[in-house]
Amino acid sequence: MTSPDDPARPPQPDEEPTYGDRVYRSPGGIAGGVLLLALGGWLGIDAILRGEGRTPWLALAGLLCAVPVVIAFTVRPAVYAGADRLLVRNPFRTITLPWASVDTLRASYTSEVLAGGATYQLWAVPVSLRQRKRAARQQNRDAASPTFLGRTPGQSATADRRAQADQTIGDLRELAESNAAREGAQGEPEVRWAFEVIAPTLAGAVLLVIMLVI
């Protein structure tokens, strides 16, 4: 027996289309985080195994404090866009936004979503001014190209040459506009603190302070 979401089951004419979550993350941030974790782990474990006196305990406290922070700012951030809601996973908070509660999304110096009278940053969608300038130069070159006038509107290079953050914000804005009227997209924003990140960070910081004082 197959369920309505089973990809092997053909869609029925009277059924609403199903949507899989779109996931947006920062490959550069993840790569940087992995490198930092590898370097910190190598130095920290070496200090724990070979250090003398208080050095192993200081290294352990430093790792306990630093590792969650590095993960929070590099590996953890993500944006999940589904049919009914936008889920924003930032370093220390997770924000669930039904599409009906989203007022707008924008990308200036940072990527942001405005909902319920509040503004939330999208850490997983960093804005690169260099990439944006490069995209603008490419658009200008395409517009000046002799072949540009022969293109149809659907072949225009303008949309294709946008910076990655601008493309992502454009996609999310379209999803918000098209899905806001869905029955499952109604509701208020919900914010949850990431205690799984905050707790070990505070524990490591307290332990580090104690080791430095005594």
N, C-alpha and C positions, 0 to 999 in steps of 0.2 A: 504494500500500500504506500502510495507516495503522498507527500504533504504539498500544500500550495506553493511552498518555497523550493521544492525539489527541482533542480535544474533539468532533470531528465523528463519532467512532465511538461508538455507543451502548454503555453498560456491559454486560458479560456477567454472567449470574447467578452464575457461580462465581469471579468476580474480586473482589479486594479493592478498595474504593473508593480513588481517588487524591485527594491533598490538594495544593492549591496553597499556597505559603507565605503566611502572614499577616504583614504588615509593620506594625510599630508605630513611629511616630516622633513627635517633638514639633514641631508646627507653629510654636508660639511660639519655640522655640529656633532653628529654621531661619530664621524671619523675622528674629529678632534677629541671627543670624550674618550673614545677607546684608546687613543694614544696616551692621553693623560692618565687613564686608569692603569695602563700597562707600565708606564714609567713610574707612577707612584707606587704601584704594587711591587715592582722590582726593588726600588729603593727602600720601601717600608719593610718588606720581608727580609731583605738583606740586613737592615738595622736590627730587626727583631732576632734574627738568628745569630748575628755576629756582634751585636752591640754589647756593651758592658754597663754595669750600674743601672741608672734610670733610663738609658737610651732605648732598650726594647719597649719599656712601658710608654715612653714618649712617642715612639714610632707607632705603637698600637693605638694610642689615643688619637694621634694625628690621622691615621688611616680611618679610624671610626668616624672622625669628624669630617674629613675631606671627601671620602669616597661617595657618601650620599649626596653631597653638594655637587660634585662633578656629574654624577648620574642625573641629578635633578635638572641641571642646566644644559645638558648635552644629549643624553640618551632618552630621558623621559618625555620631553615635549612632543606632542602630537596633536593633530586635529582630525577628528572623525566626523564625516558628513554623511548622514543617512537620509532616509526619506522623511523622517519626522523631526529630527533634531540635529543640532550641531554640538559635538562634545569636544571641549577644548581642555587638553591636559597640559598645564603649565608647570613650572618647577615645583611649586608648593601648593597648588590648588587644581581642582578639576571642576570645570564649569559645564553644566548641561543646559543647553539653550534650545527649547522648542522653536521651530522656525517662525511661528507666529509671534514670538517675543523678540525676534531680531529686528532692530530698526534699520541698521545698515552695516556694511563692512567697508573698510577703507584701508589704503596703504599709502602712508606718507613717508615718514622716517621709520615708522614701525607699522606692523600690520595689526589692525584693531577691529573688534566687533562691538557695536553699540546695541545694548539690549536692556530693557527694563530700567532705563535711566542711568545705567552704569556703562563704563567702558572697560573692556577686557582685551589685553594684548594677546596676540597669537605668537607665542615664542617659537612654534614650529615653522612659522612662515617668516623668516627674516628678510628684511628689505636690503638689497644691495644697490647703493646709488651708482656704483661703477657699472653694474650689470644694466641698470636702467639707462645710463648714458650710452652704453654700447648698443642697447636695443634701439634707442632714439637715432643714433647715427646710422644704424642699419636700415631703419625705416626711411630716413632721408635719402639714402643711397638707392633704395628700392623705388622710392617715388620719382627719383630722377632718372631711373633706368628707362631706355627707349621701349623696352618690352612691357613696362608697367601699364601703359595706356591700353594695351591689348588684353588685359586681364578682365575677367568677369568679377563682380563684387565678391563672390565666394573665394576667389583666388587672391584677394588683396593680402599683401604681406603685413599689413598693420597689426592685425590680431595675432599673427604667428610670431611676430618679432618682439612682443612685449616681454619685459623682464619676468622672471619666474614668479616673483611675489605678486606682480600685477595680474598675471594669468590666473594664479590660484584665487586671489580675491575676486576676480571676475567670475570664476566658476562658482565660488561660494555664494556670491551675490545672486547669480542666476538660480541656484538651488533654493535660496531663501525666498525669492520672489515666486517661483513656480510651486513651492510646496507649502507656503504659509497657510493656505486655505484647507489643507488636509485635516481630517478629524484628529488624527494622532499627533499633529504638530502643534496643538494648543497647549498652553500652560505657561508657567512662570519660570524664570531662570533659577537654577539650583547650583549652589557653590559648596564644594566639600574640600576641606583642608587635607593635604596629603600627609597624614601623621606617620605613615610608613617611611617617609623621608625625613620629617621634622624630628621624630623621636630619636633615631640613632645619631643625627647631627648634634642635637642638644646633649645627648649622653657623651658623645665624643668630646664636645667642647668643654663640658664640666670636668671630665676626666683629665683633659689636657691642662686645664687651669689648675686643678689640684696637684698634678704632677710638677707643674712649674713653680707652685707656691711652696710645696714641702721640700 
